[in-house]
Amino acid sequence: MTIAEIVDSRGITEVLHFTTHRGVTGILASGVLRSRTALPQDEYLEFVRMNVCKDRSRDVQWHDYVNLSITSINQRLFRIARDNWHGSMPGWWCVVSFHPEILTHEGVWFTTTNNMYSGVKRAQEADGLELMFSQRNHQYLTHFAQRNADTPANQPTCYQAEALYPCGIPIDYIQKFYLADDDTAIKLESIIDVTPDCKPIPCEVDAAYFTT
């Protein structure tokens, strides 16, 4: 099967990325969700940038890729980023939902678990996407992720599995933003309204992303 056929057969409807209010402001202003490497190339993004992950020294060769999750975000990483690394940050977080078509784009890599884990397998094209849904995937040491009868068909076996998109993703592929509450949704809608040449993008309140 092709990537598009796998996406359709498994019922994959969105690819997700979490970021801060500063991150989403940069995305809207530049029209692109850029990789870590690409951020300093933009004068405005360099001003608002704030790296979500404190230490990416173990995967330097992947800094020119955007880290994405299929169907659900990496809640463990999100909690660490929100509560530990940036616990004192004034502002708010949001989850960006991209159309799954981006998975078919050239240069995308698929990983079976966290890209920095020792047991990770990486591959491209349809075989790479299928690997994310294997019955059992190694994480590190004696840790494995296992599918069971309750695992949704559109959910990778390991909740830390990643799709790695090269360079940057145009905002044309954004389907919606998820926000924690009405107040932050209103704030983001206001930013969208005043951003030049920015298309309307739905802002949906879904507290489940932010309370687990």
HELIX and SHEET records of a PDB file:
HELIX    1   1 ILE A    3  ARG A   10  1                                   8    
HELIX    2   2 HIS A   21  SER A   30  1                                  10    
HELIX    3   3 LEU A   39  GLN A   41  5                                   3    
HELIX    4   4 GLU A   43  VAL A   48  1                                   6    
HELIX    5   5 SER A   57  TRP A   62  5                                   6    
HELIX    6   6 GLN A   75  ILE A   80  1                                   6    
HELIX    7   7 ALA A   81  TRP A   85  3                                   5    
HELIX    8   8 PRO A  100  THR A  104  5                                   5    
HELIX    9   9 GLU A  125  LEU A  131  1                                   7    
HELIX   10  10 ILE A  171  TYR A  173  5                                   3    
HELIX   11  11 ASP A  182  VAL A  194  1                                  13    
HELIX   12  12 ALA A  208  THR A  211  1                                   4    
SHEET    1   A 8 ARG A 122  GLN A 124  0                                        
SHEET    2   A 8 TRP A 109  THR A 111 -1                                        
SHEET    3   A 8 ALA A 163  PRO A 166 -1                                        
SHEET    4   A 8 TYR A  65  ILE A  70 -1                                        
SHEET    5   A 8 VAL A  15  THR A  20 -1                                        
SHEET    6   A 8 TRP A  93  PHE A  98 -1                                        
SHEET    7   A 8 ILE A 174  LEU A 179 -1                                        
SHEET    8   A 8 CYS A 203  VAL A 205  1                                        
SHEET    1   B 2 VAL A  32  ARG A  34  0                                        
SHEET    2   B 2 GLY A 168  PRO A 170 -1                                        
SHEET    1   C 2 ARG A 136  TYR A 140  0                                        
SHEET    2   C 2 HIS A 143  GLN A 146 -1                                        
END                                                                             
